[in-house]
Amino acid sequence: MIALVARLVFPVTLVLAAALWVRSYGAIGEGFGAGATAGLGAGLQYVALDRATARRRTLGRHAGRLMAGGVLIVVGVVLAPLLFGLPPVSHWPRPTHAAAHIGMLELHTAALLDLGVAVSVYGAVTANFDRLFPPGREPDA
């Protein structure tokens, strides 16, 4: 029964995390909340399912790569403005220009920074659960 609940809850946590990230342009720090929410859903998979299934469902074997990719996105957003003679972490598009939109999502550097934070946090949480549950461990029946 708990395995069924875990399988049903994980996609919901991913949708909730995506909603938190899309909302991120209006509130500071939602990238972390999105990554933590998705990571907790991944943790539930490790607790309720066997390790191989949890790794497959959560991209657990790629958690380190996800974490590194998120950090690279964050570093890129922070340092890219230096290439154009602007201070680090400059907002783009500039405040005098309108940002492009995809539905409700406003495309600008803050959203990209929050995406990097979310991916990095999800990778870190998933990597920790992946290490916490070693191979061969089966969930209690």
C-alpha positions in Angstrom: 0.0 0.0 0.0 2.8 2.5 0.9 4.5 1.7 -2.4 1.3 2.6 -4.3 1.0 5.9 -2.4 4.7 6.7 -3.0 4.2 6.1 -6.7 1.2 8.4 -6.8 2.7 11.1 -4.7 5.9 11.6 -6.6 4.5 13.1 -9.7 2.4 15.4 -7.5 5.5 16.7 -5.7 7.2 17.3 -9.1 4.2 19.3 -10.3 4.2 21.3 -7.0 7.9 21.9 -7.4 7.4 23.2 -10.9 4.6 25.5 -9.7 6.9 26.8 -7.0 9.6 27.5 -9.6 7.2 29.2 -12.0 6.0 31.4 -9.2 9.7 32.2 -8.4 9.8 35.4 -10.3 7.4 36.9 -7.8 9.0 35.6 -4.7 12.6 35.3 -3.7 14.0 31.8 -2.8 11.4 29.6 -4.4 14.1 27.7 -6.3 15.2 26.2 -3.1 11.7 25.4 -2.1 11.0 23.7 -5.4 14.2 21.6 -5.2 13.4 20.6 -1.6 9.9 19.7 -2.4 10.9 17.5 -5.4 13.7 16.1 -3.2 11.3 15.1 -0.5 9.2 13.3 -3.1 12.3 11.5 -4.2 13.1 10.6 -0.6 9.7 9.0 -0.3 10.6 6.8 -3.2 13.7 5.5 -1.5 11.9 4.9 1.8 8.9 3.1 0.2 10.4 1.3 -2.8 13.5 -0.8 -3.5 16.6 1.1 -4.4 16.7 0.1 -8.0 13.2 1.3 -8.6 13.7 4.5 -6.6 16.9 5.2 -8.6 15.1 4.7 -11.9 12.1 6.9 -10.9 14.1 9.8 -9.4 17.2 9.8 -11.6 19.2 8.8 -8.5 22.1 7.5 -10.5 22.5 11.0 -12.1 22.0 12.9 -8.9 25.6 14.1 -8.8 25.4 15.3 -12.4 22.1 17.1 -11.6 23.8 18.8 -8.6 26.8 19.9 -10.7 24.5 21.1 -13.6 22.5 23.2 -11.2 25.6 24.7 -9.7 26.9 25.5 -13.3 23.6 27.2 -14.1 23.9 29.4 -11.0 27.6 30.2 -11.6 26.7 31.1 -15.2 23.9 33.4 -14.2 26.2 35.1 -11.6 29.3 35.5 -13.9 27.8 35.9 -17.4 27.1 39.7 -17.0 30.9 40.2 -16.4 31.4 39.3 -20.1 29.3 42.3 -21.1 30.9 44.8 -18.6 28.0 44.6 -16.2 28.2 43.8 -12.4 27.8 40.2 -11.4 24.2 39.0 -11.0 22.8 41.7 -13.2 19.1 41.4 -14.1 18.4 40.6 -17.7 16.5 41.8 -19.5 17.2 45.3 -18.1 14.4 46.9 -16.1 13.5 49.2 -19.0 12.8 46.3 -21.3 9.9 43.9 -21.3 10.7 40.2 -20.5 9.5 37.4 -22.8 6.8 35.2 -21.4 5.9 31.5 -21.7 2.4 31.5 -20.3 2.7 32.7 -16.7 6.5 32.2 -16.7 8.5 35.4 -17.2 11.9 34.6 -18.7 14.7 36.5 -17.0 17.8 35.8 -15.1 16.1 35.4 -11.7 14.0 32.5 -13.0 17.1 30.9 -14.5 19.0 31.3 -11.2 16.1 29.7 -9.3 16.1 26.9 -11.8 19.8 26.3 -11.1 19.1 26.3 -7.4 16.2 23.9 -7.7 18.1 21.4 -9.8 21.1 21.6 -7.5 19.0 21.1 -4.3 17.1 18.2 -5.9 20.3 16.6 -7.0 21.8 17.0 -3.5 18.7 15.6 -1.7 18.4 12.7 -4.1 22.2 11.9 -3.8 21.9 11.9 0.0 19.0 9.4 -0.1 20.8 7.3 -2.7 23.8 7.0 -0.3 21.5 6.5 2.7 19.9 3.4 1.2 22.8 1.1 0.0 22.4 -1.6 -2.7 20.6 -4.7 -1.6 18.4 -3.1 1.0 14.8 -4.0 0.6 12.0 -2.0 2.2 10.3 -3.6 5.2 7.2 -5.6 4.3 
